[in-house]
Amino acid sequence: MRYLSTRDKTKRMTAAGAIAEGLSNDGGLYVPVVLTSLAGNAIETLRAMSYQQRAVYIMGSYLDDFSAAEITAFADRAYSEKGFDHPEIAPVHTLSAGTHFLELWHGPTCAFKDMALQMLPHLLTASLEKTGEKREACILVATSGDTGKAALEGFCDVNRTKILVFYPKDGVSDIQRLQMTTQTGGNVAVCAVEGNFDDAQTGVKRIFSDRALGEELSANGYMLSSANSINWGRLLPQIVYYVSAYCDLINADKIAPGQKINVCVPTGNFGNILAAYYAKLMGLPIDKLICASNENNVLTEFIRTGVYDRNRDFFTTLSPSMDILVSSNLERLLFEMSGKDDRLVASYMKKLAEQGSYVINRDIHAKISATFWAGFCDDEKTKLVIEAAYQKYHYLLDPHTAVAFDVLNHYRHDTGDDTATIVVSTASPYKFCDSVLSALGHKTEAKGLALIEELRILTGIKPPAPLVRLSDKFERFTSCARKEQMADVVRSFLKE
Ligand SMILES: *Cc1c(COP(=O)(O)O)cnc(C)c1O
């Protein structure tokens, strides 16, 4: 399988090359020349497999420069019983007839980013090896919470890599901060940045575009690399759980083989829902893709009207991992929906960079609307949904998943479509104890880790072990930098 760029479809790259580079040098994103197919009896075959075997089957079809033995070893390490607290890795929880939550938070950091970031380090290091890269990779991450911890856990003590995570000092929850500052491993560091997520992200982007710094680090044997969701090595593992969930639903007699389902995804950078779209194109019987946003509803407007406009107020919400105004992976959708029109995609992205907005043509919008439906949910409603789901089903939703559930209810109400639906559950409710407790009407003076215990006592629902264990851990990383100092933080980290 070869890969091309969304801004230059004549380009050809191997899978290892695409993963090692992350972003194409024309600014585009790598996509496979063709999507592989699940036609014939693929689903029958996959039904009998474990999650790890399903991952090997699906990922292997895109990674022909990797051997089956390699991919098998990666899948066993990434989705191990040690790292995940559920034997099915990504189990499906049926809430009521036709509504199934795909729980993607049974991994080491209790959020769905683990599904990809437990796999990416293996793909990346092998890709560097295959492409003859001699330098060590230094992964730089700016995080609003979930990605940073998942990347630290994924890259911790992985050979030939170092990882440095910047998080906004006042922009993450107590639990998210402790998850990062207590991280173990000889190749990791974490640093707070004065300001909000945008400050941290701008700082990291500046470091990536600083050529002098790049050359200096290269002379010392390092290359900068990113773990963000534009990398094909992060997207590919996400296709697996949609196929896996479909197999599980058949195996549990919840759907018949071949039956159409809908998928509803709480969306930020558009990576997770794009993986569902790729699964659909590969032949998985998905009908509608429902895109759920919080008050940062740039995608709702885009899918409804065809206008993408980031020139709007930014809201800090209860679902911080969806507080995003530029959804990078949308570029891959535009490429597909435009009939792989690389020039048109490049022109939209140029407008986005220069004016902060673009309008897609009618044909593309019609195609997108035929498959995607979009809605959003504000914080107040998010809390009501958490409470209602708990009261009615004794099931706890984290705020991101609650946004999706609300939008699904909108969709069903507006369209009358009651197709069986997978709602993607992206974080453990225990990662957002403060919001969940307040949604349940529980008033407390407690802070940080004490909230985990309060939520457990209130609900009787077991918290994930990695979060409970945080209380025994030592806070290793307590430094805080100003945005201008971030390059020096990188320099001194790489001298250690
Ligand atoms: C990252 C994240 C999302 C958004 O996923 P995208 O792939 O960026 O659309 C949703 N929920 C949680 C909990 C996340 O961590």
PDBQT file of the ligand as one rigid body, heavy atoms in Angstrom, charges set to zero:
ROOT
HETATM    1  C1  LIG A 501      -9.671  13.579  21.994  1.00  0.00    +0.000 C 
HETATM    2  C2  LIG A 501     -11.000  13.343  22.600  1.00  0.00    +0.000 A 
HETATM    3  C3  LIG A 501     -12.186  13.546  21.871  1.00  0.00    +0.000 A 
HETATM    4  C4  LIG A 501     -12.202  14.057  20.442  1.00  0.00    +0.000 C 
HETATM    5  O1  LIG A 501     -11.685  13.125  19.519  1.00  0.00    +0.000 OA
HETATM    6  P1  LIG A 501     -11.203  13.612  18.069  1.00  0.00    +0.000 P 
HETATM    7  O2  LIG A 501     -10.580  12.421  17.451  1.00  0.00    +0.000 OA
HETATM    8  O3  LIG A 501     -10.218  14.716  18.325  1.00  0.00    +0.000 OA
HETATM    9  O4  LIG A 501     -12.398  14.092  17.341  1.00  0.00    +0.000 OA
HETATM   10  C5  LIG A 501     -13.385  13.271  22.498  1.00  0.00    +0.000 A 
HETATM   11  N1  LIG A 501     -13.431  12.856  23.784  1.00  0.00    +0.000 NA
HETATM   12  C6  LIG A 501     -12.323  12.663  24.516  1.00  0.00    +0.000 A 
HETATM   13  C7  LIG A 501     -12.449  12.232  25.935  1.00  0.00    +0.000 C 
HETATM   14  C8  LIG A 501     -11.067  12.887  23.957  1.00  0.00    +0.000 A 
HETATM   15  O5  LIG A 501      -9.963  12.694  24.692  1.00  0.00    +0.000 OA
ENDROOT
TORSDOF 0
